[in-house]
Amino acid sequence: MTGLLTDLYQLTMAAGYYESGKHEERSVFELFFRRLPHNRNYVIAAGLAQAVEYLVQLRFTRAETDYLRTLPQFHNVSAGFFDELLRFRFSGDVYAIAEGTPVFPGEPLLTIRAPLLQAQLVETWLLAMIGFQSLVATKAARICEVAGARGVVEFGTRRAHSPEAGLFAARAAYIGGCAGTSNTEAGFRFGIPVFGTAAHSWVQSFPTEREAYEALQRMLGPETVYLIDTYDTIAGANLAASLGRPLWGVRLDSGNLVELAHQVRRILDDAGLRDAKIMATSDLNEYKILEYLAAGAPIDAFGVGTDLATSADAPAIGAVYKLVELGDGDGKRYTTKLSEGKHTMPGMKQVFRYRDHDQIACSSECGDPASSVALVRPVINRGELVEPLPDVDAARKNAQECLRRLPLACRSLFETEEKYPVEYSAELRRVSDRVLAGLNQEVAT
Amino acid sequence: MTGLLTDLYQLTMAAGYYESGKHEERSVFELFFRRLPHNRNYVIAAGLAQAVEYLVQLRFTRAETDYLRTLPQFHNVSAGFFDELLRFRFSGDVYAIAEGTPVFPGEPLLTIRAPLLQAQLVETWLLAMIGFQSLVATKAARICEVAGARGVVEFGTRRAHSPEAGLFAARAAYIGGCAGTSNTEAGFRFGIPVFGTAAHSWVQSFPTEREAYEALQRMLGPETVYLIDTYDTIAGANLAASLGRPLWGVRLDSGNLVELAHQVRRILDDAGLRDAKIMATSDLNEYKILEYLAAGAPIDAFGVGTDLATSADAPAIGAVYKLVELGDGDGKRYTTKLSEGKHTMPGMKQVFRYRDHDQIACSSECGDPASSVALVRPVINRGELVEPLPDVDAARKNAQECLRRLPLACRSLFETEEKYPVEYSAELRRVSDRVLAGLNQEVAT
């Protein structure tokens, strides 16, 4: 993993820390979001596995440091800094909330305790990976909530923000509850179930629709899904019905899905294919699925692409990565910023999850182990993985179990008046007040 | 580049083409979008360089084909298909519209003429890369249009849909008109100017704001940009002013940017720093910049992140990749689909750009060379690059020149009633009518 895939200011700051002799100072940064995205009442944490891989593998090459030396920002920087980059190995500690866990504003999804130079450099990459996967996992959870027992498959790679984004969208969507993905690399690399049969071009490529269907059935047998809308959906359904078993079912990809699903269901049933399923695709999202199911559309499975892989109604999460502590022992200092609307709570934190609320506390506090769980757990210790991370299936199961325990209102598709209760501990509030008082005094003088 | 980073159905169709003996049939696919995204009156084509790299480098490994063999969809597929994948080398022709060119619905940004198996497999990757970069280049063009002579720098990697998306967002934003990016890898890999100085954590990491500013100025000299809102913007501005030259200027990142810019301008001017500049950041986009500048805010440069790197108000473009021709010589067949709302025009196309309108024609037609330019140009011939592609600077220049020639209304931030005129040639309409008549007859029988 290249160290240059970061904002330039991380590198100029790293150089500045080096020049100021501060680069090895122990620092703590926390990654969290300030506000819930549009219409969300929770966010599903995801992307930790890639974050850990990145931290462990991060390196700089000579060609990269040579490039930096050409930039005017580095003309006054001493050679030792570039040697420091060439020797870069992440040697810090990482704490995190497990993938699949619903989280709320202010809760640290990831905590990095490391020499200042290291912890600073990795901000950009971590925010992009964890922010994006968390957005998509959340979107998937919403879609699956509405779809209920009907399977939802992630089909969005073609509309993702670059092919790599499609790969990570597939991973996050699975964690959020999807049954699988069309992204084959996600199946190969992460062991996620993959789905897919044929597109319109398949039908078009044969002289007749019948020949296209027959060739598909010969190859796929019971996995066969006919895409029936290339020319005329009802004619396509009749053709599919006439071919009989083996088949999984048919796919609708255009037109009024509610009406068509009813008509197609009748055609299949009349042909004795009661076990043949109907899958719907075509610019779906949780809102449309809610509407179609409320209208009684006999749809058995959904393929969701664009809106899922881009989290289209909330395409960004305001995730931030903030310095909350600096120094060690007696030299330890809590840090914050006062910027309007962007104030942050100082100090390294823990999140205690109780049955009906969360408490954000100082990392040194002990919650009540009988009634609460500490969500922020060690992941990397002095550069070494503490234990293998849970795989995607475990993360997916974690999401399902956690979501079941959330209040129903919290799982609404729409913003609820009553927020999930998250409180600060008395100790954390004391620390924050103390830091603020000190800063305000300084600003005033 | 791995061949598995695609939808599974591309691979099942590829297998089906192989089994049906159609995999070497000559096919033509076109990549285009059906409708303009929200509030857009044009789209800037981008991503071609990565598309070409992908096509030339695409390979399959034994581990990948072994994985495919484990999937139920491939149980009936003969071994020869997997050998075909292991031998995969793109051997087709590619035509494209140059990066930076404004394009309109129905115009083929990319045309692939290749054996059916090859052309089918690459759909997903090409759509994701070209769709995304075109979205961001378009967003950048809108932002730069509003900012006028003031520089706009792309700062969005942290909010992009994965770090790699951030890299390509930086590239596309530069093509669309940005002065540069904070993404250092984009500077290293594509030669894009990079910018960035320091974040709040820099200020927080020093015992006092003054020490932070002094250390920055020592390192950066005339490149120094003070981020002045960590604790109190006005106090920060006074501190910056007191340190005097060398500096580039200051950055505002929170609060009411119009009021603060006026106050800070006065503080800098009063200190004799009339040449010190004010940069603004903080969840900006073209709409906010329009408002701030209309309110007379003395801002000299903008850093735009989240909304640019995610094209937040239009996070997806309905780009599609459609089979339009199949076969060769006498066996050549034009193809289309009739799906409701998703009809496509058959046959390989050319786009002639006249002074005040575009004409989409059959690829065999000749436009009027005196009054029009043929936009769709050969890029790859039989798997080989025809000539080196223009670099990002040439693409950026192309965008600037083309945008200048667009009608003012077309460059509005908002959807205009009057669309840019794009017509079909008489010949293309004849071809389409003929194909539709044939299909309708077939569906009717």
Contacts between the chains, C-beta under 8 A, distances in Angstrom:
chain1	res1	chain2	res2	distance
A	2	B	185	6.1
A	4	B	184	4.4
A	4	B	185	4.3
A	4	B	187	7.9
A	4	B	188	5.2
A	5	B	157	7.7
A	5	B	163	5.1
A	5	B	164	7.8
A	5	B	166	7.4
A	5	B	167	6.4
A	5	B	183	7.3
A	5	B	184	7.4
A	5	B	185	4.3
A	6	B	157	7.5
A	6	B	183	7.8
A	6	B	184	6.0
A	6	B	185	7.7
A	7	B	155	7.1
A	7	B	157	6.2
A	7	B	158	7.0
A	7	B	182	4.1
A	7	B	183	6.9
A	7	B	184	7.1
A	7	B	196	5.4
A	8	B	182	5.3
A	8	B	183	7.8
A	8	B	184	4.9
A	8	B	187	7.4
A	8	B	194	4.7
A	8	B	195	6.4
A	8	B	196	3.4
A	9	B	182	6.5
A	9	B	196	3.4
A	9	B	197	5.5
A	9	B	198	5.7
A	9	B	199	5.8
A	10	B	196	7.8
A	10	B	199	7.8
A	11	B	184	6.2
A	11	B	196	7.8
A	12	B	196	6.2
A	12	B	197	5.8
A	12	B	198	6.5
A	12	B	219	7.3
A	12	B	220	7.0
A	13	B	198	5.4
A	13	B	199	6.6
A	13	B	201	7.1
A	13	B	202	5.0
A	15	B	219	6.6
A	16	B	198	7.0
A	16	B	202	6.7
A	16	B	215	5.9
A	16	B	216	6.4
A	16	B	219	5.1
A	17	B	205	7.1
A	19	B	215	7.2
A	19	B	218	7.5
A	19	B	219	5.8
A	20	B	206	7.9
A	20	B	215	5.1
A	22	B	205	6.4
A	25	B	205	7.6
A	27	B	205	7.3
A	29	B	201	7.4
A	63	B	188	8.0
A	64	B	188	6.3
A	67	B	187	7.2
A	67	B	188	4.7
A	68	B	184	7.7
A	71	B	187	7.7
A	71	B	194	6.7
A	72	B	223	5.5
A	73	B	196	7.6
A	73	B	197	7.3
A	73	B	219	7.9
A	73	B	220	6.1
A	73	B	223	5.5
A	75	B	221	8.0
A	76	B	218	7.3
A	76	B	219	5.4
A	76	B	220	7.5
A	76	B	221	6.6
A	77	B	219	6.7
A	116	B	205	6.4
A	120	B	201	6.4
A	123	B	158	7.1
A	123	B	199	8.0
A	124	B	157	5.2
A	124	B	158	4.8
A	124	B	163	7.4
A	124	B	166	7.4
A	125	B	163	4.8
A	127	B	158	4.0
A	127	B	159	7.2
A	128	B	157	5.9
A	128	B	158	5.5
A	128	B	159	7.0
A	128	B	160	5.2
A	128	B	161	7.7
A	128	B	162	5.8
A	128	B	163	4.6
A	128	B	165	7.3
A	128	B	166	5.4
A	129	B	162	5.9
A	129	B	163	6.1
A	131	B	158	7.4
A	131	B	159	6.5
A	132	B	160	7.4
A	132	B	161	4.6
A	132	B	162	5.1
A	132	B	165	7.5
A	133	B	162	8.0
A	155	B	7	7.2
A	157	B	5	7.7
A	157	B	6	7.5
A	157	B	7	6.2
A	157	B	124	5.3
A	157	B	128	5.9
A	158	B	7	7.0
A	158	B	123	7.1
A	158	B	124	4.8
A	158	B	127	4.0
A	158	B	128	5.5
A	158	B	131	7.3
A	158	B	319	7.6
A	158	B	321	8.0
A	159	B	127	7.2
A	159	B	128	7.0
A	159	B	131	6.4
A	159	B	316	5.0
A	159	B	317	7.9
A	159	B	319	7.6
A	160	B	128	5.2
A	160	B	132	7.4
A	160	B	161	6.6
A	161	B	128	7.7
A	161	B	132	4.6
A	161	B	160	6.6
A	161	B	161	3.7
A	161	B	162	7.3
A	161	B	165	4.1
A	161	B	168	7.9
A	161	B	169	7.5
A	161	B	310	7.0
A	161	B	315	7.8
A	162	B	128	5.8
A	162	B	129	5.9
A	162	B	132	5.1
A	162	B	133	8.0
A	162	B	161	7.3
A	162	B	162	7.2
A	162	B	164	5.6
A	162	B	165	4.6
A	162	B	168	5.1
A	163	B	5	5.1
A	163	B	124	7.3
A	163	B	125	4.8
A	163	B	128	4.6
A	163	B	129	6.1
A	164	B	5	7.9
A	164	B	162	5.6
A	164	B	164	3.9
A	164	B	165	6.9
A	165	B	128	7.3
A	165	B	132	7.5
A	165	B	161	4.2
A	165	B	162	4.6
A	165	B	164	6.9
A	165	B	165	4.6
A	166	B	5	7.4
A	166	B	124	7.5
A	166	B	128	5.5
A	167	B	5	6.4
A	168	B	161	7.9
A	168	B	162	5.1
A	169	B	161	7.5
A	182	B	7	4.1
A	182	B	8	5.2
A	182	B	9	6.6
A	183	B	5	7.3
A	183	B	6	7.8
A	183	B	7	6.9
A	183	B	8	7.8
A	184	B	4	4.4
A	184	B	5	7.4
A	184	B	6	6.0
A	184	B	7	7.1
A	184	B	8	4.9
A	184	B	11	6.2
A	184	B	68	7.7
A	185	B	2	6.1
A	185	B	4	4.3
A	185	B	5	4.3
A	185	B	6	7.7
A	187	B	4	7.9
A	187	B	8	7.4
A	187	B	67	7.2
A	187	B	71	7.7
A	188	B	4	5.2
A	188	B	63	8.0
A	188	B	64	6.3
A	188	B	67	4.8
A	194	B	8	4.7
A	194	B	71	6.7
A	195	B	8	6.4
A	196	B	7	5.4
A	196	B	8	3.4
A	196	B	9	3.4
A	196	B	10	7.8
A	196	B	11	7.8
A	196	B	12	6.2
A	196	B	73	7.6
A	197	B	9	5.5
A	197	B	12	5.8
A	197	B	73	7.2
A	198	B	9	5.7
A	198	B	12	6.5
A	198	B	13	5.4
A	198	B	16	7.0
A	199	B	9	5.8
A	199	B	10	7.8
A	199	B	13	6.6
A	200	B	322	7.6
A	200	B	323	7.6
A	200	B	337	4.9
A	200	B	339	7.1
A	201	B	13	7.2
A	201	B	29	7.4
A	201	B	120	6.3
A	201	B	322	7.2
A	201	B	323	4.1
A	201	B	335	8.0
A	202	B	13	5.0
A	202	B	16	6.8
A	203	B	337	7.9
A	204	B	323	5.0
A	204	B	326	7.4
A	204	B	335	4.2
A	204	B	336	7.5
A	204	B	337	6.4
A	205	B	17	7.1
A	205	B	22	6.4
A	205	B	25	7.6
A	205	B	27	7.3
A	205	B	116	6.4
A	205	B	323	6.5
A	205	B	326	5.9
A	205	B	335	7.5
A	206	B	20	7.9
A	207	B	333	7.9
A	208	B	442	7.1
A	215	B	16	5.9
A	215	B	19	7.3
A	215	B	20	5.1
A	216	B	16	6.4
A	218	B	19	7.5
A	218	B	76	7.4
A	219	B	12	7.4
A	219	B	15	6.6
A	219	B	16	5.1
A	219	B	19	5.8
A	219	B	73	7.9
A	219	B	76	5.5
A	219	B	77	6.8
A	220	B	12	7.1
A	220	B	73	6.1
A	220	B	76	7.5
A	221	B	76	6.6
A	223	B	72	5.5
A	223	B	73	5.5
A	229	B	339	4.7
A	229	B	340	7.4
A	230	B	337	5.0
A	230	B	338	7.2
A	230	B	339	6.3
A	231	B	337	7.1
A	231	B	338	4.9
A	231	B	339	7.9
A	231	B	439	6.0
A	231	B	442	7.7
A	231	B	443	5.1
A	232	B	338	6.9
A	232	B	443	5.0
A	233	B	340	7.9
A	235	B	443	5.6
A	253	B	339	6.6
A	253	B	342	8.0
A	254	B	339	4.1
A	254	B	340	4.6
A	254	B	341	6.1
A	254	B	342	5.3
A	255	B	339	7.5
A	255	B	340	4.2
A	255	B	341	7.7
A	306	B	316	4.7
A	306	B	318	7.7
A	307	B	316	7.7
A	310	B	161	7.0
A	310	B	310	8.0
A	310	B	315	4.6
A	310	B	316	5.0
A	311	B	315	7.8
A	312	B	315	5.3
A	312	B	316	6.0
A	315	B	161	7.8
A	315	B	310	4.6
A	315	B	311	7.8
A	315	B	312	5.3
A	315	B	315	3.9
A	316	B	159	5.0
A	316	B	306	4.7
A	316	B	307	7.7
A	316	B	310	5.0
A	316	B	312	6.0
A	317	B	159	7.9
A	318	B	306	7.7
A	319	B	158	7.6
A	319	B	159	7.6
A	321	B	158	8.0
A	322	B	200	7.6
A	322	B	201	7.2
A	323	B	200	7.6
A	323	B	201	4.1
A	323	B	204	5.0
A	323	B	205	6.5
A	326	B	204	7.4
A	326	B	205	5.9
A	333	B	207	7.9
A	335	B	201	8.0
A	335	B	204	4.2
A	335	B	205	7.5
A	336	B	204	7.5
A	337	B	200	4.9
A	337	B	203	7.8
A	337	B	204	6.4
A	337	B	230	5.0
A	337	B	231	7.0
A	338	B	230	7.2
A	338	B	231	4.9
A	338	B	232	6.8
A	339	B	200	7.1
A	339	B	229	4.7
A	339	B	230	6.4
A	339	B	231	7.9
A	339	B	253	6.6
A	339	B	254	4.1
A	339	B	255	7.5
A	340	B	229	7.4
A	340	B	233	8.0
A	340	B	254	4.6
A	340	B	255	4.2
A	341	B	254	6.1
A	341	B	255	7.7
A	342	B	253	8.0
A	342	B	254	5.3
A	439	B	231	6.0
A	442	B	208	7.1
A	442	B	231	7.7
A	443	B	231	5.1
A	443	B	232	4.9
A	443	B	235	5.6
